[in-house]
Amino acid sequence: MSARFYNPVDTRFGWNSLVELASITEHQKVALVTFPEARGLGLIDRIQDLLGDRLVYIIEDVQPNPDVAQLRTAYEHFWQNAHDCHTVIAVGGGSAIDTAKVLIVGTESGRFDELLALLATGKPFVPARCKQLIAAPTTAGTGSEVTPWATIWDSASQQKYSLHLECTWPKVAIIDPQLMLTVPAAVTVSTGLDALSHALESIWNINANPISDTLALSAIEDILECLPRLHRDLSNKELRSRMALAALKAGLAFSNTKTALAHSISYEMTLRYGLAHGIACSFSLPLVLGLAWGRDQARDRTLQRIFGNDLHKAQDQLREFLHRLEVKTEFTDYGITALQAREMIDCAMQGARGKNFIGSQALCA
């Protein structure tokens, strides 16, 4: 059987590649979606200089884990005041890019609740209108710049929505490691571990193929080597570039496989326990590695190219790697009992991402 790999995103990578915004958006009205610290870092002024009067609308108050409470106002203001924009540029981490993906999907009424109602059905739909998205990540980890998915959180109702349409694939991704130089240590670690999870999740995945494996293996090797070094030397341009490329490779890998069990576990860890996404989806990686091991010979061979042939040593290697980055790896470390953890894992297995895990059917039987 042949392998199929598809990714429609025009991807630009390199130091100072943000300057390409000017040529990419020529003759277009542009809206910018970014995070609160962007102005203080000079990012908004820099983009304004690149685009001039083409930049007609700015949202600069994006918060982590986009929640319906904030998105509703931003969405409706956007469609009231920037409906004539051709392109939305997201500059920031996964939250900024996910927010932009939500904004570009227009409803007939321009009301956010109409979009939520469509998402709640869980069925595909064709939006009434849609804008073009350019994504420029400022962290090495999200992968959102080369995938169509956005997660919308509803903390009040303790649920989440997943948005993914053909039009939510970014038109262009600009991966400029220079934008990542000022990312603090905790965020560098959390987002880097998100990328590690993306890569591993694409391997222990029913949708894995030789192309996604090649990207994932290369990403894992780089992250295991680079992330601890970068944690100690945050201004190192070479390490920033290598991590940016590793995160891109991980993003490309899971753009074709989707994520699996560790991410499915992470959603409840974020909703109920407030864990940052990168930590929520990575703390369980040693456990999930053990659940994946022995389920599929081809997947075992791929994992063993990184970790060797001994499962316990492989789990110890991954656990020690996380501990060096000051990440705790047991459910009990987060105040969760063994029974609660078992129930959480069982529930995660039943989720859409959990069903991508190679061991889900055997473990649920």
Buried (B, 14 or more C-beta within 10 A) or exposed (E): EEEEBEBEBEBBBBEEBBEBBBEBBEEBBBBBBBBEEBEEBEBBEBBBEBBEEBBBBBBBBBBBBBBBEBBBEBBBEBBEEBEEBEBBBBBBBBBBBBBBBBBBBBBEEBBBEBBBEBBEEEEEEEBEEBBBBBBBBBBBBBBBBBBBBBBBBBBEEEEBBEBBBEBBBBBBBBBBBBBBEBBEEBBBBBBBBBBBBBBBBBBBBBEBBEBBBBBBBBBBBBBBEBBBEBBEEBEBEEBBBBBBBBBBBBBBBBBBBBBBBBBBBBBBBBBBEEBBBBBBBBBBBBBBBBBBBEBBEEBBEBBBEBBEEEBEEBBEBBBEBBEEBEBEBBBEEBEBEEEBBEEBBEBBBEBEBBBBBBBBEEBEE
